[in-house]
């Protein structure tokens, strides 16, 4: 061993290099690949919204609109008196029911618009995270959300801050600025408070790395020819390039990707740059 130096490879980086192009089962790019370590920073950002809800939902009756596989609704059930998660994706709800069983937690295969007609004013709080940007026309959704809460109840939602986006996402129909989001919600609610989700320096370091990697790829198409391609192909390419970007970041070392929900918090003033917008809209 004399004169020799032993180096220890970062297992996170090694795993990322080994799986550079491998895709998780059923991954399309639209939903997070929750079980894939390369998406751990994205998952931490998503889960942070649920952890930050405790002061707003403690002891309340809560509806999560678009609960997916149910992990967020299960987190909120720790604080709320009752949580109902609704989604039209029956396969996701089967996973939710199998994985998350709590006496104050229920999942329903239902469209929010139908629920608003069946049970108006049933909930103290309606939550909806990272969905608004996917909607061509948010009017029916927001109208239904307002109908589901009791008078004085609130809708709490998060959506990406367009001013902080570092890459294109073909699944996002429209990303909002804070004034745009406030103006939209004021059409349906008596009062609207728009805040922001911010991160530690570790979060911003990841976002800088993600943005730099995405821009390197976009520079390969200086004429914007991707905008002329069929939507189906663009989304297929986006999913693969998202994996490539996250693999390359993870290969740089675990310090960039090992984020946790407590790396995020709520701020009422900018700067620092809000990563996501968080709106609290109260029904009159």
C-alpha positions, 0 to 999 in steps of 0.5 A, a space after each residue: 500500500 506504500 505510495 498508493 492512494 485509494 479512491 472511493 467512487 460516489 455510488 450515486 454518480 456510478 449508478 447514474 452513469 450506469 443507467 444513463 439511458 435506461 427508462 423506468 417502467 411506464 415512464 412518459 415524462 408527464 409524471 415523476 418517476 417516483 421510484 427512480 433515484 435520478 428524480 429524487 430532487 424533483 420528488 423532494 420539491 413535490 413532497 415539500 408542498 405537502 409538508 408545508 401544508 401542516 399549518 393550513 390543514 391541521 384538523 381540517 377536512 381536506 380534498 386533494 384534487 388529482 391525487 395520483 398514487 396517493 403519497 401526498 394525500 397520505 402525508 396530509 392525513 397525518 395533520 388533517 382530520 380527514 383527507 379525500 383524494 380524487 383522481 380519474 386514473 383508476 390504475 393510480 388509485 389502485 396503487 394508492 389504496 394498496 399502499 396508503 391505508 389510514 382511517 381518515 384517508 379515502 380515495 375516490 375515482 372521480 372527476 372534480 367537476 362531478 364531485 362539485 355537483 354531487 357534494 358542493 361545500 363538503 371540504 374546508 380545504 381543497 389542495 392541488 399541486 403542480 396541475 394547473 400548468 397542464 390545463 388548456 382551460 383552467 376555468 372549469 377546474 377552478 370553478 369546481 374547486 371553488 364549489 367544493 369548499 365551504 364558505 370561507 374555505 380555501 383552495 391551496 395550489 402550487 404551480 411552477 413560476 414561469 420566471 424561474 423555469 430553466 427548461 421547456 416542458 411540452 406537457 406544460 400548456 401555460 406556466 404563470 407569473 405571480 400577477 397572472 395567477 392572482 388575476 386568474 384566481 380572483 375570478 373565482 375566489 373572494 381573496 387571493 394570497 400568492 406566495 412562493 416556494 423557495 429553496 436552500 442553496 443546494 436547491 438552487 445549485 441543482 436548478 442551475 445544473 439542470 438549466 445548464 444541461 438543458 441549454 446545452 441540449 437546446 443549443 443543438 437546435 438553434 433554429 427551433 425546428 423542434 417546434 415543427 415536429 409532431 407533438 407525440 415525437 416532441 414528448 417522447 424526446 423530452 422524456 428521454 432527454 429529461 433522463 439524460 439531464 438528470 443522469 448527467 447531474 447525478 453523475 457529478 455527485 450526490 451533493 447535487 441530487 440528495 435534496 429533501 423536503 426540508 430544503 424548501 420553505 414558503 416565502 412572501 417576498 421575492 428575491 430569492 427567486 420563487 421556484 414555485 408559486 403557492 396560492 391561497 385562495 379563499 371563498 367568500 
